Each structure stands twice: as C-alpha cells, then as structure tokens.
Amino acid sequence: MGEFRRSTAVPHLEVRRSCRHDTCYRPHFHDTFSIGLIDRGSSVFTGSPAGTIRLQPGDVVVIPAGHVHACNPDDGPWRYRMAHMGQEWAVSLVSGGAADRLLSGIGVLRRDELHRRTAAAMQTVVADAEPARIEAEFAAALTELAAAAPEHLVPSGTDSALRTRLRPVMDRLRGDETNPPLDELARSVGMTRYGLVRAMRRATGLTPLAWRQNARIVRARYLLRAGLPIADTAQELGFTDQSHFHRVFRAHVAVSPGAYRG
C-alpha cells in the first residue's frame, strides 16, 4: 500500500507514504536524491558490503542518486515515508562543502530531531505548499542531515573509470527496445561475457539485465508522472505486454503503475 504526493510548485519533488507487511523490493537505484523515514516497525536494509543493517523507528536514511539498495520489513507491519528530489536541487540548498557529506554514500541517522525536521519538510509536499516554504524546510532539513554523524555509512565505492568504460554498454541497455545479446555487449568494450557481468556488478551493483530493468523503471516513473497512459508507457519502453511491465514495475516500486500514476 502506498500513497504518492507531488509538488505542483517543484515538479521533481515527490513524497511517498507506505505501509508494508511483506518483502517487496528487489535491489534497485533511483535517479534522484532520496530520504527515507522509518515511522513504525523494523526493517532490514541491504546494499552494504559489510552486510545488512537493521532499521528502527525514528531512523532517517539518506540515499544519493545511483546507489543500489533495498529495504524490506523484518517482521510485522512497517510504515515509512520517502522523499525523492532532483539531486542538483538538493545540493543547491546546502551551503559550503556540506553537500559532499550528503553525497558520500548511503547514511543511516538515528536522532529523533532529524526525523522530525525531515518529516516537517515532507509535509510541505503533502500540503502542496508555496515554493519558498518548501525550499526553506528542505534546506533546513538537508543542512541538519549533512552536519550530523551517521550511525551507519555505506560509501559509494563507485569506480568512475570503469563506469566510463562501460558507458557504451549502459547506453545500449537503456536505449534498445529488446535485450541486447550479452556477447555483443561484451565485445563492444573488449570483455568476455563473464568479465562484463563482473564489471557491471563492480561498477553499478547490478548485473547488466538487472541494471537495464532498473533503468527502464526509472524512465517509466518519469513518463507516468508526465501523464502518459500505462499501455503507452509499456510500449515506449519495449515491454512485450502490460502484465510483464506490471510485474517489473511492482518489483522495483512496490505498487502498480496505476497506483503510482494516480
């Protein structure tokens, strides 16, 4: 179950409120800067090389764009909120070098005042407040988050040189209507197919196919927010049928395309 609210004043700003009882998310990434609030119940965060991180009510999770992660309920109901926003906009609200701390990796912060401050910022989106108030509340929240020491920090570990080498592969995976042959992709960057799979995992945290599916869902969210019908969105992204699109979308977003589109 999930409810999405979007600001009419700040188009890239979206807030989700949700309650889950079951495992719902596969490992995924966002193209946005995201903040999660744990409101009730316990959950398990995966995406850290050191293993899982158990989350508890009051935790704030800061997730820069492109960082692979998953978070699912541990036992019983789990209530949480998420805010997704343009990363450049988020960074612009934080002065000095503090923004670097927000982008250094996925941070788990465990202070009640940070939860309250971030919740107040999210409420401006739910209330569809004026742009100045939205910006002021998020600037205050992001500044406090940047200044706080996280309980856990999952560094990015991004290999920028490897990502640059893999750029032609990622462009094909994102743009082709059908799955490009793995051998062909590997040859295009001078690798074996097994070397390509390992390299993609090291550079992105996902296999080529999983990365392609995630990139398609990132695009699907944009198209659905823009008002494109579900059938047209599925066709635009090369899904063979709507049922396949629904299954992949649910695995990444934990709601149906119709519920997300609103």
Secondary structure, 3 states (H helix, E strand, C coil): CEEEEECCCCCCCEEEEEEECCCCCCCECCCCEEEEEEEECCEEEECCCCCCEEECCCCEEEECCCCCEEEEECCCCEEEEEEEECHHHHHHCCCCCHHHHHCCEEEEECCHHHHHHHHHHHHHHHCCCCHHHHHHHHHHHHHHHHHCCCCEEEECCCCHHHHHHHHHHHHHHHHCCCCCCHHHHHHHCCCCHHHHHHHHHHHHCCCHHHHHHHHHHHHHHHHHHCCCCHHHHHHHCCCCCHHHHHHHHHHHHCCCHHHHHC
